[in-house]
Amino acid sequence: MTNETVKHVTAENQFQQLITSSENDPERLQIAYEAHRSNRNAVFRNQICQVGFNEWKEDEILSKVLEVEKGLTDSIDPRHNLAFWARPPQHIQDLVYKIQQEIGPLIGPGLWLVPPDHLHMTTLEIRSSLTGPEIDEIASSLEMSGVVTELANYTLTHRARLVKPVISYDTSAIALSFVPAAGEEDRSEYGGKDDQFTYHHLRSDLYNIVTQSGCPIAARYTVPSAHITIARFITPSGPKQGQSDSPKEVSEKASRLIHEIEDLNHELRSNVWRRLGNPSQGQWVIGHEKGLELMKGTTCITFLATPKMVSAHPIGPKRVQSHNPTIALALL
């Protein structure tokens, strides 16, 4: 198995900048990811738990798309995107489900729990919030360059491991976040021989391959983060629409939610998981069960059309016969 990184790194590659400043040290890269998520949680914990907090930032477009699914409106999501995703294997999906069951009842219909088929980690965002024709042109160029198959299969020979799951949050969404492995015990038979090739190296390599193909990248997500969004705040619809909680009730529910999340995080950081299964299930080798996927479409299109599988050569027991990946429509 080869884990060498791609050569000819461009100065614009922000992923490579962190690798260079960290002196290519997996431990320092892990510290950067941990600092990002810990500091972010601290900021939003203080904001959400302060006296007077009474409003989540509801995803208005997602709320409207969910109404479309129920036949309540014909609203259309105007945002078109192109990105490479990593899909979580079954044991990570199971962990997400257990967490969702703990936090979902605390907010009620105002918290949309991401279904298993929509769970993903944006490994490389190529372009976002463009028109359909603009994204089609970029996607066509990328396909014609011949690198899509290489990228979809990249995790076969470049295995990056994520560990130490923790629940991250802000005023608009909740996510399960990870950090790159740095020498922790490898509990997977699908991992690499060491952790020198990290998830951040994977993101950097994908960036280089895409840009060297001539495809332009304008990514929003270059921060040291590896997360799966597991819930979003929405505007409830249906019979109880308009029966909003009072500011006091919103504040009380918000405090209970954050307290529960912090309690779950304490459990996730420990060696004993009382509610969440076995700690050995907290690591994720990117590509396990499914290779990378190139996803194209409006941000919330998945609710209107089920995406096709586009990955080739996944790692592990669900390996399938190789095929040429195609671009699919899905939620970003």
C-alpha positions in Angstrom: 0.0 0.0 0.0 1.4 3.4 -1.0 0.8 6.4 1.2 3.0 9.0 -0.5 1.4 12.4 -1.0 1.0 14.1 -4.3 3.9 16.3 -5.5 3.9 19.8 -6.9 1.9 21.4 -4.1 0.5 24.8 -5.0 0.9 27.8 -2.8 -2.9 28.3 -2.7 -3.4 24.9 -1.0 -4.5 25.9 2.5 -4.5 22.3 3.6 -0.9 22.0 2.8 -0.2 25.2 4.7 -1.3 23.6 7.9 0.7 20.4 7.2 3.8 22.5 6.6 3.3 24.6 9.7 2.8 21.4 11.7 6.0 20.0 10.3 4.1 17.1 8.9 3.6 15.8 12.4 0.3 13.8 12.9 0.2 14.8 16.6 0.4 18.5 15.8 -2.3 18.1 13.2 -4.5 16.3 15.7 -3.9 19.2 18.2 -5.0 21.7 15.5 -8.3 19.8 14.9 -8.9 19.3 18.6 -8.3 23.0 19.3 -10.7 24.0 16.5 -13.6 22.0 17.8 -13.0 22.6 21.5 -12.7 26.3 21.1 -15.8 26.4 18.8 -17.8 24.4 21.3 -16.7 26.7 24.2 -17.8 29.8 22.2 -21.3 28.5 21.4 -21.7 26.9 24.8 -21.3 30.3 26.4 -23.6 31.9 23.8 -26.4 29.3 24.0 -26.4 28.9 27.8 -26.3 32.6 28.6 -29.4 34.2 30.1 -31.7 35.5 27.3 -30.8 33.1 24.6 -34.1 32.5 22.8 -33.4 31.8 19.1 -31.8 29.1 17.0 -30.7 29.9 13.5 -33.2 27.8 11.6 -32.3 26.6 8.1 -35.1 28.3 6.2 -34.3 26.6 2.8 -34.1 23.1 4.4 -37.4 23.8 6.2 -39.0 24.7 2.8 -37.6 21.6 1.1 -39.0 19.4 3.9 -42.4 21.1 3.3 -42.0 20.2 -0.4 -41.5 16.5 0.6 -44.8 16.8 2.5 -46.6 18.4 -0.4 -47.0 21.7 1.5 -45.2 23.9 -1.0 -43.3 23.9 -4.3 -40.3 25.9 -3.1 -37.0 25.1 -4.9 -33.5 25.2 -3.5 -31.4 27.6 -5.7 -28.0 26.6 -4.4 -26.0 24.2 -6.6 -22.8 22.6 -5.3 -20.0 20.2 -6.3 -18.0 18.3 -3.6 -16.3 15.0 -2.7 -17.9 13.2 0.2 -16.8 10.5 2.6 -19.7 8.3 3.7 -19.6 6.9 7.3 -19.5 3.1 7.6 -22.3 1.3 9.4 -20.7 1.4 12.9 -20.4 5.2 12.7 -24.0 5.4 11.4 -25.1 3.3 14.5 -23.2 5.7 16.8 -24.9 8.7 15.2 -28.3 7.1 15.6 -27.7 6.5 19.3 -26.7 10.1 19.8 -29.7 11.3 17.9 -32.0 9.3 20.1 -30.5 11.0 23.1 -30.8 14.6 21.9 -33.8 14.5 19.6 -36.5 14.5 22.2 -35.0 17.5 24.0 -35.9 20.0 21.2 -38.8 18.2 19.4 -39.9 19.0 15.8 -37.6 22.0 15.6 -34.6 19.7 15.4 -34.3 17.7 12.1 -32.3 14.5 12.6 -30.3 13.7 9.5 -31.3 10.3 8.1 -28.7 7.6 7.6 -28.7 7.9 3.8 -27.8 11.6 4.0 -24.9 11.4 6.5 -21.6 12.5 5.0 -18.4 14.3 5.6 -17.4 16.9 3.1 -13.8 16.0 2.4 -13.3 18.5 -0.4 -15.7 21.2 -1.5 -15.0 22.2 -5.0 -17.7 24.9 -5.6 -20.8 26.0 -3.9 -23.9 28.2 -4.3 -23.7 28.5 -8.1 -26.3 28.1 -10.7 -27.1 24.7 -12.2 -25.4 25.4 -15.6 -22.3 26.8 -13.9 -21.9 23.6 -11.8 -22.7 21.4 -14.8 -19.8 23.1 -16.7 -17.3 22.6 -13.9 -18.4 19.0 -13.3 -18.2 18.2 -17.0 -14.7 19.6 -17.1 -13.7 17.5 -14.1 -15.1 14.3 -15.7 -13.4 14.9 -19.0 -10.0 15.4 -17.2 -10.2 11.7 -16.2 -9.4 12.2 -12.5 -12.8 11.2 -11.1 -12.0 7.5 -11.0 -8.6 8.2 -9.4 -10.2 10.3 -6.7 -13.0 7.9 -6.0 -10.5 5.1 -5.5 -7.9 7.2 -3.7 -8.6 5.8 -0.2 -7.6 2.3 -1.4 -4.0 3.2 -1.4 -4.1 6.3 0.9 -5.9 5.3 4.1 -6.5 8.0 6.6 -7.9 7.2 10.1 -10.2 9.3 12.2 -10.5 8.9 16.0 -11.9 10.4 19.2 -15.5 11.3 18.2 -17.1 14.3 20.0 -20.4 16.1 19.5 -19.9 19.6 18.1 -22.6 22.3 17.9 -23.5 25.8 17.2 -26.8 27.8 17.0 -27.8 26.2 13.6 -26.7 22.5 13.7 -25.1 19.6 15.6 -22.4 17.4 14.3 -20.2 14.4 15.2 -16.6 15.5 14.8 -13.4 13.5 14.7 -9.6 14.2 14.8 -6.9 12.7 12.6 -5.3 9.6 14.3 -1.8 10.1 15.7 -0.5 6.7 16.8 -3.5 5.6 18.9 -4.3 1.9 19.0 -5.5 0.8 15.6 -8.7 -1.2 16.1 -9.5 -1.7 12.5 -8.1 -4.3 10.1 -8.6 -1.7 7.3 -6.2 1.0 8.6 -2.8 1.9 7.2 0.5 0.7 8.6 0.9 4.0 10.4 -0.8 7.4 10.8 1.7 9.5 8.9 -0.9 9.9 6.1 -3.7 11.8 7.9 -7.1 12.9 7.0 -5.6 16.4 6.4 -3.1 14.9 4.0 -6.0 13.3 2.2 -7.8 16.6 1.8 -4.6 18.2 0.6 -4.0 15.5 -2.0 -7.5 15.8 -3.3 -7.1 19.5 -3.6 -3.9 19.1 -5.6 -5.3 16.5 -8.0 -8.4 18.5 -8.7 -6.6 21.8 -9.3 -3.9 20.1 -11.4 -6.7 18.8 -13.6 -7.6 22.4 -14.4 -10.7 22.5 -12.3 -11.0 25.6 -10.2 -11.7 25.3 -6.5 -13.4 27.9 -4.3 -14.0 26.0 -1.0 -15.7 27.3 2.1 -14.5 24.5 4.3 -10.7 24.5 4.7 -10.6 24.7 8.5 -9.2 21.8 10.5 -12.5 20.0 10.9 -13.7 16.4 10.2 -17.4 16.3 11.0 -20.7 14.8 10.0 -23.7 17.0 10.5 -26.3 14.9 12.4 -29.0 17.4 13.1 -30.2 20.9 12.0 -32.5 23.4 13.5 -35.6 24.0 11.3 -38.9 25.8 11.3 -41.5 23.2 12.4 -44.4 22.6 10.0 -47.7 20.8 10.4 -50.6 21.1 12.9 -48.6 22.8 15.6 -47.0 25.3 13.3 -47.2 28.8 14.8 -47.4 27.4 18.4 -43.9 28.5 19.2 -42.2 28.0 22.5 -41.9 31.1 24.7 -38.4 32.7 25.0 -38.1 31.2 28.4 -39.0 27.7 27.1 -36.5 28.1 24.3 -33.8 29.0 26.7 -34.6 26.2 29.1 -34.6 23.6 26.3 -31.4 25.0 24.9 -29.6 24.6 28.2 -30.9 21.1 28.7 -29.7 20.2 25.2 -26.2 21.6 25.8 -26.0 19.9 29.2 -27.0 16.5 27.6 -24.4 17.0 24.8 -21.7 17.8 27.2 -22.6 14.7 29.3 -22.5 12.6 26.1 -19.1 14.1 25.2 -17.8 13.2 28.6 -18.8 9.6 27.9 -17.3 9.7 24.4 -14.0 10.8 25.8 -13.9 8.0 28.4 -13.1 4.4 28.1 -16.6 3.3 29.1 -19.6 4.1 26.9 -22.8 3.4 28.9 -25.3 4.5 26.2 -23.3 4.6 23.0 -21.9 1.1 22.6 -18.2 0.1 22.5 -15.4 2.7 22.4 -13.7 0.5 19.8 -16.4 1.6 17.4 -15.3 5.3 17.6 -12.6 5.1 14.8 -13.3 5.5 11.1 -10.9 4.6 8.3 -12.0 6.8 5.4 -13.1 4.6 2.5 -14.3 1.7 4.8 -17.4 0.2 3.1 -17.5 2.9 0.5 -15.0 5.0 -1.5 -15.2 8.7 -1.9 -18.2 10.1 -3.8 -18.4 13.1 -6.1 -21.7 14.8 -5.4 -23.4 17.4 -7.6 -26.7 19.2 -7.3 -28.8 21.6 -5.2 -28.0 21.6 -1.6 -31.2 19.8 -0.5 -32.0 17.8 -3.7 -31.8 14.5 -1.9 -35.3 14.9 -0.5 -36.6 15.0 -4.1 -34.4 12.4 -5.7 -32.5 9.5 -4.2 -28.8 9.8 -5.1 -27.0 7.0 -6.9 -23.8 5.4 -5.5 -20.8 6.9 -7.2 -17.9 5.4 -5.3 -15.6 2.7 -6.7 -13.5 0.1 -4.8 -14.5 0.6 -1.1 -12.3 -0.8 1.6 -13.6 -3.7 3.6 -16.2 -6.5 3.4 -18.6 -4.5 1.2 -16.1 -4.2 -1.6 -17.8 -4.2 -5.0 -16.7 -4.8 -8.5 -15.0 -1.7 -9.9 -17.1 0.6 -12.1 -16.7 4.0 -13.6 -18.0 6.6 -11.1 -20.7 9.0 -12.2 -21.8 12.3 -10.6 -24.9 12.1 -8.4 -27.3 14.5 -6.9 -27.3 14.8 -3.2 -27.5 16.9 0.0 -24.4 18.9 0.9 
